[in-house]
Amino acid sequence: MDCCRHVNPFRACAGLRGLGYLMVALVAAIAAVSYYAVVVFAWGPMLLAGGAPAVGAAAVLAAFHVLLAMILWCYLMVVFTDPGSVPENWRHDAEDSRDHGSSSEEQGSAPRYCSRCQNGKPPRSHHCSVCNRCVLKMDHHCIWVVNCVGARNYKYFLLFLVYTFAETVLDTLVLLPNFIEFFQDESRHSSSPGDIAILFLAFVLNLAFALSLLCFIGMHTSLVTSNTTSIEVYERKKSVSWKYDLGWRRNLEQVFGTKKLFWFVPLYSTDDVHNIPAIRGLEFPTRSDAIV
């Protein structure tokens, strides 16, 4: 029993960071396999051969590279963007300077305090045992990006999911003819066993990721349109009307901003950063008619 008392469960959480780096390497390996299968093996030679099929190959390869570029851009933004840290010595007396048109979960309730960070906790912030700090509007810690997903990089995370889903669907569809041909006519197999193995692996991996990402995107679509984080799902179920639910349009603007041209890129306009407090992660407007 004495040995169990000295076990620190948070060491296991800290070990997830090391697992995250392994996941990054896995993502890079999957991308490399898909690139070889689609560009080098299947559609690149068709483009170089010329003729009418080359037009279709050019379109496929253009879409593939555009989506790949967006995936890399969004992924790097999720990894290297701070999800939101609580300012040092932050206390709830900062509410005095808030706009009168908005309110937070702290109004009319006891201030929240993190004993581990020795600091105040703004509304919707939570302590991450992996990062060992409080994160603003924390959604979850994602081992795939070795970072927390919070107020300031949640949009980038969602875009990463969407573009990755689009890429995996594209890869699955463009590799499907080669995959079917492999099982239909063994006499026409002129490729090396290595190329065939890569084709098979790329098709199966992309199909599996597309199906799993579809479920994940569906879940986060529901969360975004109701202005809820993964952590807040249980709390929302207990309330009659969720206080942060401002209507699906305003809920989307709390994450993506009001400038629709910026919705599809991992960037915010200067106006949105200054005018939407939720993007900064310290203040959140609530419904005046919310019933807990």
C-alpha positions in Angstrom: 0.0 0.0 0.0 2.8 2.4 0.8 4.3 2.0 -2.7 0.9 2.9 -4.2 0.7 6.1 -2.2 3.9 7.3 -3.8 2.8 6.6 -7.4 2.3 9.9 -9.3 -0.4 9.3 -11.9 0.5 12.5 -13.7 3.8 11.0 -14.8 1.8 8.7 -17.1 0.1 11.8 -18.5 3.5 13.4 -19.1 4.6 10.3 -21.0 1.9 11.1 -23.6 4.1 13.9 -24.9 6.7 11.3 -25.9 3.9 9.3 -27.6 2.9 12.4 -29.4 6.3 12.7 -31.2 5.8 9.1 -32.3 2.4 10.0 -33.7 4.0 12.9 -35.6 6.4 10.5 -37.2 3.5 8.2 -38.1 1.6 11.0 -39.8 4.7 11.8 -41.8 5.1 8.2 -42.8 1.4 7.9 -43.9 1.8 11.1 -45.9 4.9 9.7 -47.6 3.2 6.4 -48.5 0.2 8.2 -49.9 2.4 10.6 -51.9 4.3 7.7 -53.5 1.2 5.8 -54.3 -0.8 8.7 -55.8 1.9 10.8 -57.5 4.8 8.5 -58.3 3.0 5.2 -58.9 -0.5 5.9 -60.1 -1.0 9.3 -61.6 2.4 10.8 -62.2 3.3 8.4 -65.1 -0.1 9.0 -66.7 0.6 12.8 -66.7 4.1 12.2 -68.2 2.6 9.9 -70.9 0.6 12.8 -72.3 -2.6 12.6 -74.3 -6.2 12.9 -73.1 -5.7 11.0 -69.9 -3.0 13.5 -68.9 -5.6 16.2 -68.4 -7.4 14.2 -65.8 -4.1 13.3 -64.2 -3.1 17.0 -64.0 -6.4 17.8 -62.3 -6.0 15.0 -59.8 -2.4 15.9 -59.0 -3.2 19.6 -58.7 -6.0 18.8 -56.2 -3.8 16.4 -54.3 -1.0 19.0 -53.9 -3.3 21.9 -52.9 -5.0 19.8 -50.2 -1.6 18.5 -49.0 -0.3 22.1 -48.7 -3.4 23.1 -46.7 -2.9 20.1 -44.4 0.7 21.0 -43.7 -0.1 24.6 -43.1 -3.0 23.8 -40.7 -1.0 21.1 -39.0 2.0 23.4 -38.3 -0.3 26.1 -37.1 -2.0 23.7 -34.6 1.4 22.4 -33.4 3.2 25.7 -33.0 0.3 28.0 -31.9 -0.1 28.4 -28.2 -3.7 27.3 -27.4 -3.9 30.0 -24.8 -2.1 30.4 -21.5 -3.6 32.1 -18.4 -1.8 35.4 -17.8 0.4 35.4 -14.7 -1.3 36.4 -11.5 -4.7 36.5 -13.4 -7.5 37.2 -11.0 -11.2 37.6 -11.5 -11.2 41.3 -10.6 -10.3 41.6 -14.3 -14.1 41.3 -14.9 -14.5 44.9 -13.9 -13.0 46.0 -17.2 -15.3 43.8 -19.4 -17.8 45.1 -21.8 -21.3 45.6 -20.4 -22.7 43.7 -23.4 -21.2 40.4 -22.4 -21.0 38.2 -19.3 -19.1 35.1 -18.3 -19.7 32.0 -16.2 -17.9 33.6 -13.3 -20.4 36.4 -12.8 -22.5 35.6 -9.8 -20.4 32.6 -8.8 -17.3 32.0 -6.8 -14.0 32.6 -8.5 -12.2 29.6 -9.8 -8.6 28.9 -8.8 -6.0 26.3 -9.9 -4.1 25.0 -7.0 -1.5 23.4 -9.3 -0.8 26.6 -11.3 -1.3 28.8 -8.2 -3.3 31.1 -10.4 -6.9 32.1 -11.2 -8.8 30.2 -13.8 -10.7 32.2 -16.5 -14.1 30.9 -17.7 -13.9 27.6 -19.6 -10.2 27.1 -18.9 -8.9 23.7 -17.6 -5.6 22.3 -16.3 -3.8 20.0 -18.7 -1.8 17.3 -16.9 0.3 16.7 -20.0 1.3 20.3 -20.6 1.2 21.0 -16.9 -0.6 24.3 -17.1 -4.1 25.7 -17.5 -5.3 26.1 -21.1 -7.9 28.7 -22.2 -11.1 27.1 -23.5 -9.4 23.8 -23.5 -11.0 21.2 -25.7 -8.6 18.3 -25.3 -4.9 17.4 -25.5 -4.2 15.9 -28.9 -1.2 13.5 -29.1 -1.3 13.7 -32.9 -0.2 17.4 -32.7 1.8 17.2 -29.4 -0.2 20.2 -28.2 -3.4 21.1 -26.5 -6.3 22.3 -28.5 -7.8 25.4 -27.1 -9.2 28.9 -27.8 -6.4 30.1 -30.0 -5.8 27.0 -32.2 -9.2 25.2 -32.2 -10.0 26.7 -35.7 -6.7 25.4 -37.0 -7.4 22.0 -35.6 -10.8 21.9 -37.2 -9.4 22.9 -40.6 -6.7 20.3 -40.3 -9.4 17.7 -39.8 -11.5 18.9 -42.8 -8.6 19.1 -45.2 -7.2 15.8 -44.1 -10.6 14.2 -44.6 -10.8 15.7 -48.1 -7.3 14.4 -48.9 -8.0 10.9 -47.7 -11.2 10.7 -49.6 -9.4 11.9 -52.8 -6.6 9.4 -52.3 -9.1 6.6 -51.8 -11.1 7.4 -54.9 -8.1 7.9 -57.2 -6.4 4.7 -56.0 -9.6 2.7 -56.2 -9.1 1.8 -60.0 -5.6 0.5 -59.3 -6.9 -1.4 -56.2 -9.7 -3.1 -58.2 -7.4 -3.9 -61.1 -5.0 -5.6 -58.7 -7.7 -8.2 -57.7 -9.3 -8.5 -61.2 -6.5 -9.4 -63.5 -3.3 -10.8 -62.0 -1.8 -11.3 -65.5 -1.5 -7.6 -66.0 0.6 -7.0 -62.8 3.8 -5.5 -64.2 4.6 -3.6 -61.1 7.1 -4.7 -58.5 5.9 -6.4 -55.3 7.1 -3.3 -53.4 4.9 -0.9 -55.4 1.9 -3.2 -55.1 2.4 -3.3 -51.3 2.6 0.4 -51.1 -0.5 0.8 -53.2 -2.4 -1.6 -51.0 -1.2 0.0 -47.8 -2.0 3.5 -49.0 -5.5 2.6 -50.1 -6.4 0.8 -46.8 -4.9 3.5 -44.6 -6.6 6.4 -46.5 -10.0 4.5 -46.4 -9.6 3.8 -42.7 -8.7 7.4 -41.9 -11.5 8.8 -44.0 -14.1 6.8 -42.2 -12.7 7.6 -38.7 -12.3 11.3 -39.6 -15.9 11.5 -40.8 -17.1 10.5 -37.3 -14.7 12.9 -35.7 -15.7 15.8 -37.9 -19.4 15.0 -37.2 -18.8 15.2 -33.5 -16.9 18.5 -33.7 -19.4 20.0 -36.0 -22.0 19.4 -33.3 -19.7 20.9 -30.7 -18.9 24.0 -32.7 -22.5 24.8 -33.7 -23.6 24.5 -30.0 -20.5 26.4 -28.7 -19.4 23.5 -26.6 -16.0 22.0 -25.9 -15.4 18.3 -25.5 -14.8 18.8 -21.8 -18.1 20.7 -21.4 -20.3 18.1 -23.0 -21.4 16.6 -19.6 -21.9 20.1 -18.1 -24.1 21.0 -21.0 -26.3 17.9 -20.6 -27.0 19.0 -17.0 -28.3 22.4 -18.1 -31.7 23.2 -19.5 -30.2 25.8 -21.9 -26.5 26.0 -22.6 -25.4 29.6 -21.6 -22.7 29.8 -24.4 -25.1 28.8 -27.2 -25.7 32.0 -29.1 -27.2 30.4 -32.2 -25.3 28.4 -34.7 -24.1 31.5 -36.8 -22.7 33.4 -33.8 -21.3 30.2 -32.5 -19.3 29.6 -35.7 -18.1 33.2 -35.5 -16.7 32.6 -32.0 -14.4 30.0 -33.6 -13.8 31.1 -37.2 -14.4 34.8 -37.0 -16.7 37.1 -38.9 -14.6 37.4 -42.1 -15.8 34.5 -44.2 -12.8 34.7 -46.5 -10.6 33.7 -43.6 -12.8 30.7 -42.6 -10.9 28.4 -44.9 -7.3 29.3 -43.9 -5.6 29.0 -40.5 -5.5 32.8 -40.0 -7.7 35.5 -38.4 -8.3 39.0 -39.6 -7.0 41.8 -37.3 -10.5 43.0 -36.7 -11.7 39.6 -35.5 -8.8 39.2 -33.1 -9.6 42.6 -31.6 -13.4 42.4 -31.7 -14.1 38.8 -30.7 -13.0 38.1 -27.1 -13.6 34.4 -27.4 -10.7 34.1 -29.9 -8.4 35.4 -27.2 -9.9 33.0 -24.7 -10.4 35.1 -21.6 -14.0 36.4 -22.1 -17.1 34.7 -23.5 -20.5 36.2 -24.2 -23.4 34.2 -22.7 -27.2 34.1 -23.2 -29.2 36.2 -20.8 -32.0 33.7 -20.8 -29.8 30.7 -20.0 -31.2 28.2 -17.4 -28.9 26.0 -15.6 
